[in-house]
Every structure is written in C-alpha cells, then in structure tokens.
Amino acid sequence: MIIQTAAAATLLTAIATTFTFHLISPTPKSFYHSLFTSPSLSDNASISDHLHTLTRRPHVAGQEANAEAAAYVLSVFTSSNIKTHIAPYQVALTYPVSRSLKLTPLPQDPQTQIEFDLRQEVYGGDPYADVADEVLPTFHAYAKSGTVEAPVVFVNYGTLEDYLTLEKMGVNVSGKIVLAKYGSIYRGSIVQIAYEAGAVGVLVYTDRKDYGGGGGAKWFPDEKWLPPSGVQVGSVYNAYGDPTTPGWASSEECERLSDEEVEEAGDVGKIPSLPISAADGETILRAIGGQVANDDWQGSDDAPVYRVGPGPGVVHLSYTGKQVIGRIENVIGVIEGEEEPDRFVILGNHRDAWTFGAVDPNSGTAALLEIAQRLGKLQKRGWKPRRTIVLCNWDAEEYGLIGSTEWVEENRQMLASKAIAYLNVDSAVYGPGFWAASTPQLDELLKQATQQVKDPDNSSQTLYQSWVGSSSSPMIGRLGSGESDFAAFVHHIGIPAADMAFGKGYPVYHSMYDDFIWMQKFGDPLFQRHVAVASLWGLVALWLADAEVLPFNYLSYALELQSYVKDLEDDLSGKNVNLTPLIKSIEELEKAATNINSQREEIEQCKANLFIGKKDHFKVRELNDRLMMAERAFTDQDGLLGRSWFKHLIYGPSKHDDYGSVSFPGIGEAIEKARSLKTAESWKIVQHEVYRVSRAVKHASQIINGELT
C-alpha cells in the first residue's frame, strides 16, 4: 500500500513506535488508529447525549419505543456514512396479562391474608415519572401461565447444592412453592431446578444483603442500591433464539413449532414463576417456620431470621402471560473492506431493555454509536479498512439472545466461511474496574490494545496497568457462559470472540431504576469509562480489520487446554478413562501454534525489509485463513449431548446455570452423569466424549498446519 503524502509518512513513523506489537506490525493505516487512542473531551458529551436519547422511555423488544430506538441507531450509522439496513425477524415474544400474589401467614387465620401490589415505586423527583406507566408489570418472560397455592420453602439461591442441603435437612419441596434469591445462578436455571425437584411454583426476590446495601443503607436515588420495591425482571427461557424456530431463522413465512412442541422441548418455564421485591420477599420469609437456615443463607443483620419451612405460610400465585409473534429489528451497518471485502470483523451490542436500560444495554449502544461516528470521521479523511467492518445492534437479547441468534442462523454459512472475529459489548459500564473475556487466541491482542488506552479512573496509567494491578498478568475470562450475544458466534459456529466492560454487576439490574440518572450519579458521572470502552473496542476492531497478518496466537489456546487436562486428571483419578488421546492432540496443537507463529514472523520480516511480492500476498491470505478457521474446528456438528445447538466442545455454559462457564462441557456433563448412574456404560460415554474433544483439537492443529495427512 502506498502512503499518500510525506507528512503522513512522518506521522506513521512517529506512531509506529507507539504500536510496537509482536503480533502485529504497524501498517500504513496505523496513523488513523490514533483517533481511538486519543479521544477528545467532546466524546464524553457525545456518548452522554446518545445514552440520554436511548433511555428516554422503557423499550422492551417488540414495542414501539424499541422501534424508535432502532430508528435512532440507524440514523446515527447513516449520518456517519455507513451503509445501513434493518434485518427484521418475526419471533415469539411473551408479555404479562395478569398476575397476583397473596400470602396467608397462618392457614388457620384467613383474616391475616396479605395481597401484594407487585409495583415498583416511583421515587420523589423522578424525571421519568411521566413514562413510568410504560414500564411493563414485573414478570418472567416465557413463564408458564397458571395458578398454584401451596406452603413456601426457602431454597436460598436455588442452586443444585442448595437443594442437596435441604435434602440433608429432611426438607422436601415437592408440591411446594419455593422462594429463591437472585444472585448466584440464571433465573431460568432457578425455575428449571425447582421444577425438577417437584416444586409447583417459584418466587425469586432480590435480597437486601445482595442488592440493597445491607441493613441501614440508603437506596437510589440517594445511593446506588436497589430500593425495597425494586424488582429484577427477566427471561426464564433456557435456550437461545426464537423458541418456535430452533436452529433456523424466524423469517416471515418460516416453519414454526407449535405451542405444544415448544413446551415439549422443555426450554420455556414449566411452572408459574414471578420476580418479586426485597420487601415482598422479607414479608414471605417472616411467614416461614421450620428449621433455621444455615448462616450463609441468612440476610443482613436487621433482616428476620431465615427459616426453610415448609410453611406455615401459604402463597397463592397466579400468572397469565400471552405469546405473540412480534417484529424485532437488528440494525446492521457495513463498511466494506478495500482489499479483503469478503472477510468480516463484526462488532455487536443489543438495544432492547426491560425498562430504561441505561446500564443494560444502552451504555454499550452509546459506545457503539461513538465508534460509528469515529469511523465516519476516518472515512472522511480517506481511510478504508482492509477488511469489512460490520456494526450490529441486536434486538430481543433480553428474551434469550434472539436477535443475534436469528441473524447468525440465517447467515450461518456466510459467517462460517468469512467471519474473522466477533467483538461484543453488552453493558459497557456497570461501575469501576475493567474486565474482558475472550477465546484464548485473542488474549495477546486484548493485552496490547489496553496498553494504548488510558485508564479513565487514573490518567497517569494505561488501562492495561490498572487491569493487571499487582499481578503479573491480567485475568482474562472465557466465553463459556451464554449471557450475551457472543453465544451464537462462539458456541454455534466457532468464531473467535471477545467481550469487555467496566464493572461486573450493579444493584438496580433489570429494574425500573436502571435509568440515566443512576448512570450519571453512580455508574460513570463523567462518562469517561464509556469513552474508554469505545476506544478499546474500536481499536481492537481496527487492528483486526487492518493488520496484514491476523493477530491470533494459538499458543495461548494450547497452554490453556493443558491446564484443563490437569484438572481432568485430578477429577478422573481412579477411574478407567484414558486421557492420552487428548493429551497428545493438545501437544500437536502446541507444535502447530509454534509453527504458524514462526511463519508469521517470517512474513513480518519480509514486510519489514519491503520484500513482499504477489506470491507472498497469496501466502499471507492462506496463513490468515488458517488462523481464522482454526476456531471452527473446535465445534462438532452433533453438538453437546442433549444440547445439540451448542457445537463448541471446548467452552460452553453450565447445564445447570446459563451464567456459568465450563471447559470441556461434554466431558464434564458425562462425568456428572456417570457418577450418578455408577455404571460401566456411563463411563464409556465419558471416554467417548474425551475422544470427541481429542478429534476436535487434532482437527484444529491440521487447519493451523494447513497440510493434508
């Protein structure tokens, strides 16, 4: 590529020093990337304005306000000179029709019945009071409609371990309504586990100890904590995508499962459930007798003593929901690559929110719009990416990653053959403290990109320095859980991916108090963290789009798999399971990764010596294809046993907690089942799963080597 002016060449030389990068050599386009490493103060105001506009009204998927938010995103993309279109789908969404909750603390005294109003209170001076009636009544999406009445059992966080504790205490939940706390596992898993234990209904509340700041704390708008009437709503769907079109896209005239077939699939709620507030949860807890719960199950110091029941309090729970086939809208912006238009770097964030969504997800949407505007400025300066950049604003994520999943399913073959990587930001800012998760070949890229971005909370150091802290290397998470829109890319197709944000959780999650005021007062008052996320997100995208040789390092993958095998060896000690095939396949992966890194270095050396001919360009393309496709090899067309949509054999969500990430999920689930069945045949299935993973790792090595056997 030719540098157009001497001034540009001088600028490139100066910036190239900044971008010394052992996986990526600076390209003639590197001087454009400074727009992402040196943002201006006006960016803070711009992102703040975007967030304010996006959160003026509650905007649930399928509702008018969310279509208006989509139109706003489209207008910003378009005004940034990005070719943009709407990718619509017709999907099954559920909304509440009616619900009621009554408590009889003492069955022999019906006069003591309490009827809960199930309303989140508008606080004094709330600037959104005029649209508070647009907030949907608190509910669980895809909960089963029905009416149940039964004594209550307190089940702590509703995990499998909690039910084992109750079993040891002699407490049976069969035929009972369970009361569980949010804060440990996915709400859909809470409901599913309760159903499998025999419960007839589920109430999930936000305990003050976890979300209210404990005893004596003030709450929003005075402090960051969830008010006593606050309720965390959300979905209890235990799969991804439209439940009526599992595995294919929800186009207007597509095939659909019937309601009976959806229920038979078992991924929607099987018993009635409701989310309730801390205040209502404590009222019910006061009506529960029986044995005192363990110390680690108890609430804050001024809370009542938690007992497990059952009863004597009896709850009457009624919920009626409706399912509709509604229109959702993904907004897709495309900046076509100049040299490799058939290679895609994809950025994604969802737009829909249960209420105002200032943190979740529109802090991320505001950052995506900031990136779009910066890319628009680059285009005005004459920049064009080497590869195509795709900006995706997803819809209906809150219901079960529906918008992104439908798009991936519709474009499966195109993405499988052309997608370089997917970069996700869901909620960009929860609070202080940067974190990131990725598939391992992107680890080094993330580390080195954070060295180019200032820490928004301490301008004297880089984001990398604050991320590392006192340790020798930052902790990078893995994308095994299914809590955001990277799931379809990683788990279904096998596309390298990363996710990033500031903060990890926040008290007003999925409540009507997740508004612009909360963000302005507690999440990011100066909007500096928003700018930092946009800068890092955009910089990683530009490096992936413009680097001549893709910055993937599969040595990180091999080393990580070796650590997983050591854990397996400990887990399978004394069992007749042979791990040698897996160990050998990982050794092959390590050799292949070392080999391709050497090939990359040779190419980089030739480039540094200005010796790259036509033949070498084909060589670079072929090497990049191997780096791009290796992740696909970790998938298997049959998927996980009983969960065939999940194709990735290295990472996946826990079977009993969608928020939980596990390595070698197929092997782990087989071990769990074998320990339960205690049969020789069940341990043969464990061995089979070991062979499956071994084959996948070997295939990845073959792709990286680029040679036939």
N, C-alpha and C positions, 0 to 999 in steps of 0.2 A: 504494500500500500504506500502511496506517495504522501508525504507531508506537504501541505499546500503552500506554506509560507515559511520563511526563515524564522520569523518571530514564533511561529507555532513550534518549530523545531527546538528553539531555545527553551521555550516553556516546557516542552516534553522532556528535555534533558534535566531540567530542574525537578520536575515532578517524578521522573523515573526513579530518582534516589529515594523518594518517599515510598514508592511502591515496590522496592526490592522484595522479591517474593519467590521462594524457592520452588513453588509450584507454577507460578505464572510470571513470565517475563512481561515487562511493560510493552504495550503496543502503541502504535502512533495515535490511538484513540484515548490513551490514558489521561491526557490533559483535560478531556471532557469530564472525567470522573471527579474532578475537584469540586464540581457543583454539589456532589453528595458528601464530600469530606469537609467542606467549608460552608455550611448553610448560613443564611443571614437571619437576623432577628425578625425580619418580616415573615419568615416561615412559621414562627411561633403563632403570630396573629392569623396567618392563613389557615393553619391547622385548626386553631380555636374556632374560627368562623365556620369551617366545614363541619366541625363537631356540633356546634350550636345549631346549624341548619338541619343536620341529620336527626337531631334529637328533640325537635320541637313538639312532636306528637309520638305516642306509642305506635309502633309499626310492626305488627305481627305479620308473618308470612300469609299471603293471600288476601290481605286487607288493603284498602285504598291508600292509607298512609304509607304503606311499604312500596306501593307502585309509584307514589310521589317521590319517595327517597331514591328509587331506581332511576327515575327521570332526572333527578339532580345529579346522580353519579354519571349518567350518560352525558349530560350537558357539560360537566367538567372534563370528561375524557375528550369529548368532541372539540371543545374550545381549546384543548391542548394539542390539537392537530393529530389526534389518534383516531384511526378508523375504528368505529364502534358500532356494535349491534346488540340487540336483545336476543337472548336464547331462551325462549319460553318453554315451559312444560306444564302439563295438566296432571296434578298429583293429588293424592288422598291426604287431606288435612282434617284435623278434628278441632272442634271448638266446644266450649261448655254451653249447655242449655239450661240446666238447673243443678243445684247441689244444696244439700243441707246436712248439718251435723248437730246431733243432740246428745247430751250426756245425762245419765241418771246415776248420780254418785252412789246412792243406796237403793237397790232394786225394791226393797220393801217400803220405800217412801217416795212414790212417784211425784210428790209435790216439789221435790228438790231438782227436778229436771232443768237443765241448762241448755238453751239453744244458742249456738254461736252465730254471730253475724257474718263471719268469714270475709271481713273487709279490711283492707289496708287503709290506715287513716291518713288523710291529707294533713300535712303539718302547717303550723301557722306561718304565713308569709310565703307559702309555696308558689313560685311563679308559674307552675304548671297546673294549678288548681282548676283552671278553666277547661282543661282537657283530661282531667283525672277520670272522668266518666268514660273515656275511650279505652281505659285500661281494662282488659278482659277480666272477668271474675276469675279468682285463683282456681287453677285446675291442673291436672296432669294430662298432657296430650297423649292420645291413644289409650287412656284408661278405660277399663270396661265399665259400661253403664250397669247400674243395678242398685239394689237396696239391701243392706245387711244390718243385723243387730246382734251384738254379742259382747261378752265381757272383754276387757282390754288386757293385753300383755305387753309390758315394756321390753323391747328387744335391743336396747342400746342403739348401735349404728346399723343393725340389721344385717351384719355380715354372717358368713357361714360359721366363723369362730364364735360369734355371739350366740348363735343357736346351739352350738355344742356346749357352751357354758350353761345355758338354760336347761339343756337335757341333763347335765350333771346335777343341776339343782332340782331335778324332778318336775320341771315346768313344761307343760305340753301346750303348744299354740294351736293345735288342731281345732277348728271350729271357732276360733277367736279372731278378734280384730287386733292387729299389732300396731303399737306406737313406736316409731323409729326416729332417730335423729339423723339429720343431714350431716355430712362432714367426713365420711370415710369412703363410701363407695357410690357408684352411679345409682340414681334413684330407680331406674329401670331394673337394676340388679336387686335393689331392696325389695321391690314388688315381686320379682320372679322368685327370689329365695323364700319370701314369705309364703307364696303360693305353693311352692314345693314342700314347705313344712306343714301345710294344711290350713293356713290362715284363710279367712273368708273376706278380709278387708285390710287395708293399710292406711295409716295416717303417718305422714312424715313432717316433722316440725324442725324449726331452727332453734337450737338450744342457746340460751343467753351466754353460756360459757364459751361457745364456739363462735357465735356471730354477734353477740350483744355486748361484748367487752367485760362480761362477768358482773358480779354484784356491784351495785352503786355507780356504774359507768353511765355517762350521758350518751345519747344516741343522736343520729342525724335529725336535724341539720346542725346541732351543736358540736357533735363529734362524728367520727366516721362510722360508728356502729349501727347495726340494723335496729330500727325501732321495734318495740314489743309486738306491734301489729303487723310487722313486715313478714312477707311470705315469699319463699323461693319456689316459683313455679317451674315447669319444665316438662320434658317428654319422658315417658316410661317405655318407649319403643326400644327394643333390644337388637336392632339391626340398622342398616344404613340404606338410604334411598327410599323411594316410594314403596310402601308395603304391598301395593297392588301390582307392582311391576318388578319383582325381584330378579335382577340380572340384566334387565333391558330397559331402555329409555321410555319415559312416560310421554310419548308424543300423543297428539290429539286423538288419533284413531288406532291406538295401540291395543294389543291384547292385555287384559287385566284379570287378576284373580278376583273371585267373588269374595264377599264378606266372610263366608264360611271357610273358604280356602285360606284367607289371611289369618283367621283365628286358628285354623288347624296348623299353620306354620309355626305358631307359638311365640312370635316375637312381639306382639302387642300385649297390653295388660290383660291378665286372665281373671283378675278380681278387682272390685272397685277400690280406688285409692284417691286420696286428696292430700295436697300440701297444706299445712296449717302454720300458724304463727307461734312464736315462743310463748306468748301469753296464753294462747289456747292449749298449747302442749303442756304447760305447767298446770293449768286447771285440770286437765285429764290426769296428769301424774298424781295430783292430790287425791284422786278418786281410786287409785290403785293401791291395793294392800298386798298381803303376802310377804315373801322374804325380801329383806333389804338387798338391793343390788350391790354389786362389787364397788369398791372405792373408785375404780377407774371408769365406772358407768355414771357416777354422780355428777351433779351440776355445780354451779357456782355456790359460794359459801352461804348466800342468803336464799338459795333455792330450797324447795321442800326436799325431804329425804326421798330418793327414788326407790320405789319398790317394784318388783317384777310382775305381781299379780299371779294368776288371772283375777280380774275384778278386784273388789266387788263392783267397781264402776262398769256400767254398761253403756256402750255407744251405739247410736243409731246413725248410720252413714248411708246417704243416698246421693248418687251421682248419675246424671244423664248428659251424655255428650252427643254430638252429631258429627258425622263424617261427610265431607263434601269433596268433589273433585274440583280443585281450585287452580287458578293460573298463578304460577310463580315465574319470576323473571331474573335470569342471570344477565348481568351486563358484561360484555366481552369487548375489550379494546385490544387492537393488534397493531404493533409497529413492525413492519416487515423487515427482515434482515436483508442486508445488501449482498453478502457473499454466500450465506447459507440460509436462505429463506425457509428451507424445509427442516430446520432444527429449531425447537421451541424452548425458550426459558419462560416459565409460567409463574406469575405472582397471583396469590389469591387471598381474599378476605370475604367473610359473609356480611350481609347488611341487615337482615331481619333480626328483630329483637322481641323479647317477651313484653317489654314495656318501652321505656325511652332509650335504653341501651347505650348510655354514654360510655361505659367501660366495655361492656359486651354487647355488640362487637364494634361499635362505631368509632371507638378510639383507633381501631385498626383501619376502618374505612377512611377516616380522615387522613391517616398516614398514607394510604394507597392513593388518595386524591392528590396529596402533596407530591408523591412520586410521579404521578401522571403529569402534573404541571412542570416539574423539573425536567422530565423527559421532553415535554413540549418545548421548553426553552433550549434544550440541547439540539433539537431538530431545527430550530430557527437559526442556530449557529452553524448548521451544515452537517451535524452528526447523523450518522445512520448506524444502527447496530450491525455487527457481523451476522448474528443470528436473530431470528424473530423473537420479539418480546411480546408476551400475551398477558394482559391485565384482566383478572377475573373477579367480579364482585358477585358472590353467590347469594342465593335466596334459600329460605327454608332450612337453614342449617340447624336451627334450634329444634326442629321436629325430628331430626335424625340425619343430618348431613345430606339433605335431599337434593338441593340444587347442584352441588358439586358432584354427587354420585350419579345423578341422571346425566350430567354433561360428560362425565368420564365414561359411563356405559355407552352413550351414544357415539362417542369419539374413540372408543377403545383401541381399535386397530391403528388409527392415525397416531394416537398418543404413544402406543406401544412401540412404534417404529421411529418416532420423530422427537419425542419429548426428552430434553436434556435433564431438566430438574424442575421440581415444583417447590416454590418458596411461600410458606404460609405465615400469615399473621392474623390471628383471630382477634383477641383483645390486645391492642398494642400496649396499653398501660393499665395496670392494676394498682401500682404503687412503686416504691423504690426497689432496686436490685434487679440487674439484668439476668436473664436466663435464656438458654437456647437448647433445642433438641434437634437431632438430625439422624439420617442414615450415616454410618461411620465414614464413608469416603468424602464427606463434606466437612469433616471436623477441622482439618487444617485451613480450609478456606474461611470458615467462620472465625477461627482464632486470628487469622491475619487480617481479615476485614475489620474486626473490632479494634485492631491496633491503629486504624486510620480514623476512628470516630472518637470524639471527645466524650468523656463521662459527663452526662448532663447534670449530675449532682456534685461534681468536683472537676472543674475545668482544668485543674493542674495535672490531670492524668487522663489516660485513654480509657475507653470502655473496657478494653482488654485488661488493663491493670486493676480496675475495680472488680471485674469479673473473677480474675484469678485470686485476688485477696492475698491471704497468707499461704495459699497452697502453691504447688509448683506448676499446676496446670488447671484450667477451668474445668468444671464438671459439666459435660455435655450430655443431656438426656437422650433417650431413644424414642422413636416414634412408634412404639408398640401399642399404645392405647389408641382408642378411636374417638377421642374427644374433640376433634376438629377436622377441617376439610382436607387435610393431607391424607385421610384414611383411604379414599378410593385410589389415589395415586400410588401410595406405598403398598397397601395390603391387597389391592385387587389387580394392579398391573405391574408393580415393581419399578416405580420411578423414583430415583434419588430425590430426597426432600429434606427440608429444614423448616423449623418453626421457632419463633422468637418473640419476646415480650419483656416488659419491665413489671416486676411483681409476680406473684403466683396466685393469690386469691384476694378476695375483698368481701367485707361483711354484707353489702347490700346486693349481692349477686342474684340476678333473676328476679328482683323485686321492683316495685314501682319507684324506689328511691335511687335507682341507678340512673341518675339524671345529670344534666350538665353542671348543676350546682355542686353535686358531690364531687365530680371530677375537678372542678375549679377550686374547691376548698381542700380536698384531701388527696385526690389521685395524682394531679400534676398541675399545680397552681399556675406555673409559668409556661406550661406546655413544652418544656424543654425535653422531657422524655419522649413525647410524641415525635419531636424533630429528630431525636437520636435514632429512634426505631426506623423512621422513614429513611434517614441517611444510610444506616447499615443495610436495611432491606434493599434499597436501591443500588447500593454499591456492590453487594453480592450479586444482584441480578446483572449489573453491567459487566462485572468480571466474567460471569458465566456466558454472557452474550458476546463479549468482545475478545476474550482470550483465544489466541490461536489454538493452543492445546488446552483441553479441558482440565481444570484444576481438581481432579479427583485422585485421591490416594487410597488405594485398596489395602495398603499395609495396615491401616487403622482397623479395617474390617477383619483382617486375618488375626490380628492380635486380640481383638475383642472376642472373636469366636473361640480362640484358645482359652480365654478366661471362662467362657460359658461351659466349655467341655470340662474344665476342672471342677466347676460346680456340679456338673452331671456325675462326674466320677464319685464325688462325695455323696451325692443323692442316691446313687445306684450301688453303693458299697455293699457287697454280699449278695447282689442279685446277678442272675445269669444273663447279663446283657453285654454284648460286645461293642465297645465304643471305638475299636481300632479303625474301622472304615471311616468314621467321622474324623478321627484324629489325622489320618493320612490325607483326607481330602482338604483339610484346613492347611496342612503343610504344603500341599500343592498350590493352594491359593496364595500362601505367603510367597512362594517362589515366583508365581505368575505376577504378583503385585510388584515384587522387586524387579523383575524383568521389564515390565512395562514402564516403571519409573526410570530405568536406565535408558529405555528407548526415548522417553520424553526428554531426558537430559541431553541426549544426542541431537535431537531436533532443536532444542533450545540453543545448543552450542552452535549449530549451523546457522540458526537465525541470528545469533549474536555476531557471527562472522559474515553476515549478509550473504550467506550462500544457501539460498533456497530456490530450487528450480521447480519446473512444472511437475516433475515426478515426485518431488518432495511434498508438494501440496496434496497430492493424492495419498501420500504416506501419512500426512497429518490427519486427513479426513478419515482414513481407515483406522488409525490409532484412536481417534476421538469416538468413532463408532463402537469400538471395543469397550472403551471406558463408559460410554453411555448405556450399552446393552447389558453389561455385566450384572447390574442390579435385577434385571428381568429374570435372570437365571435362578435367583433365589425364590421364585414363585413356582408353584406346581398347579397344573390345570385342574386337578381334583380338589385342591384346597384342603383346609383343615377338616378333620373327621367331624361330621355333623354341622360344620360351618363352611360349606363349600365356597361361599363368596370370598372368604379370606384365603387368598392364594399364597401369601408370603410365609415361608417356612422358618425364617429367622426371627422375625418380630411379629407380635400380634397382641391384641387386647386380651386380658384375662377373661376366661369363660364366665367367671362369677363377678366381674367388675369391669365395665367398659372403660373406666378411667385408669385401670391398672395395666401396666406394660409388662409383658413377659417375653423372654427369649426362648427360642425353640418351642413355640406354643404347642405344636402337635405332640412332641415328645413329652412335655410336661403334663398335658391332659391325659396321655396314655398311661403315664406313671401313676397319676392320681386314680385313674380307673382301675389299674392293676392292683394297687394297694387296697382298694375297696373290695374287688372281686376275689383277689387272692387265688387266682387260677393260673395254670401254666399257659393257657391260651391267651390270657390277657397280657402276660409278659412277652409273649411272641409279638403282640401288637406294638409293644414298646420297641422291640428290636426292629420291627418293620418301619416305625417312624424314624428311628436312627438311620436306617438305610436311605429313607426318602431324603432326609436332610443332607446326608453324605453325597447323594447323587446331585442335589441342587448345588452344593458348594463346588463339586467337581465340574459341573457344567459352567459355573461362573469362571473357574480357572481356565477352562477351554476357550471361553469367549475372550478373556483377557489376553491369553496367549495368541489367539487368532489363527490357530492351526488345527487341521483335521487330525484325528487319531489315526 
